[in-house]
């Protein structure tokens, strides 16, 4: 597979911590992920028109230029990155991960 791929991490974040979580993502976690060299850039999106009673929902997208870069990230770096999220946020953040291929 060649082309551009997006590693999408959807996060439902406890309303009480979503601002500090977002700051942590922008200042610490995302720079750590990008420093692996597996991704070219990222973007953060907030889902709108959602019931935010039990959490604010974000999608964090990491772009990579090959599927192999994604696989390398998952094998070499993801366990440490996921541990960091768990240690910092515990059950205050629920995550759902997908990989997508850009078609157009």
C-alpha positions as CSV (number, residue, x, y, z in Angstrom):
1,X,0.0,0.0,0.0
2,X,1.3,3.4,-0.9
3,X,-0.1,6.9,-0.4
4,X,-1.1,8.8,2.6
5,X,-2.5,7.3,5.8
6,X,-4.2,8.8,8.8
7,X,-3.9,7.2,12.2
8,X,-7.0,8.5,13.9
9,X,-7.3,8.5,17.7
10,X,-10.8,9.4,18.9
11,X,-10.9,10.4,22.6
12,X,-13.8,10.9,24.9
13,X,-12.4,13.1,27.7
14,X,-14.0,13.7,31.1
15,X,-15.4,17.2,31.1
16,X,-13.6,18.0,34.3
17,X,-10.2,17.5,32.7
18,X,-10.6,18.1,29.0
19,X,-8.9,21.5,29.0
20,X,-5.8,20.1,30.8
21,X,-5.8,17.0,28.7
22,X,-5.9,19.1,25.5
23,X,-3.0,21.2,26.7
24,X,-1.0,18.1,27.7
25,X,-1.7,16.6,24.2
26,X,-0.6,19.8,22.4
27,X,2.5,20.4,24.6
28,X,3.7,16.9,25.4
29,X,2.1,13.9,23.9
30,X,1.7,15.0,20.2
31,X,5.3,16.4,20.1
32,X,6.4,13.0,21.5
33,X,4.5,11.1,18.8
34,X,5.8,13.3,16.0
35,X,9.3,13.0,17.3
36,X,9.2,9.3,16.4
37,X,9.6,10.3,12.7
38,X,6.8,8.1,11.6
39,X,4.3,10.9,11.0
40,X,4.5,14.0,8.8
41,X,2.0,16.2,10.7
42,X,-1.2,16.1,12.8
43,X,-4.5,17.8,13.4
44,X,-6.8,18.0,16.3
45,X,-10.6,18.1,15.9
46,X,-13.4,18.6,18.4
47,X,-16.6,16.8,17.5
48,X,-19.6,19.1,17.6
49,X,-23.3,18.5,18.2
50,X,-22.5,15.7,20.7
51,X,-23.9,15.1,24.1
52,X,-21.0,16.2,26.2
53,X,-22.5,15.3,29.6
54,X,-20.1,12.3,30.0
55,X,-17.2,13.6,27.9
56,X,-15.9,16.0,25.3
57,X,-15.0,14.1,22.1
58,X,-11.9,14.8,20.1
59,X,-10.2,13.2,17.1
60,X,-6.5,13.5,16.9
61,X,-5.2,12.6,13.4
62,X,-1.6,11.7,12.6
63,X,-0.6,11.6,9.0
64,X,2.0,9.2,7.6
65,X,3.4,8.7,4.1
66,X,3.4,4.9,4.1
67,X,1.6,2.1,5.8
68,X,4.9,0.8,6.9
69,X,5.5,3.9,8.9
70,X,2.2,3.3,10.7
71,X,3.2,-0.3,11.4
72,X,6.6,0.8,12.7
73,X,4.9,3.2,15.0
74,X,2.5,0.6,16.3
75,X,5.3,-2.0,16.9
76,X,8.1,0.3,18.2
77,X,6.5,3.3,19.8
78,X,2.7,2.8,20.5
79,X,3.1,0.7,23.7
80,X,5.1,3.5,25.4
81,X,2.8,6.2,24.2
82,X,-0.3,4.4,25.3
83,X,1.2,3.7,28.7
84,X,1.9,7.5,29.1
85,X,-1.7,8.3,28.3
86,X,-2.9,5.7,30.8
87,X,-0.6,6.8,33.5
88,X,-1.5,10.5,33.1
89,X,-5.3,10.2,32.5
90,X,-6.5,6.7,33.6
91,X,-10.2,6.2,33.1
92,X,-10.8,9.9,32.5
93,X,-10.1,9.3,28.8
94,X,-11.6,6.6,26.6
95,X,-9.8,6.0,23.3
96,X,-10.8,4.4,20.0
97,X,-8.1,4.0,17.3
98,X,-8.4,3.5,13.5
99,X,-6.1,3.6,10.5
100,X,-7.5,5.2,7.3
101,X,-6.1,5.5,3.8
102,X,-6.6,8.8,2.0
103,X,-8.3,8.1,-1.3
104,X,-8.8,11.6,-2.6
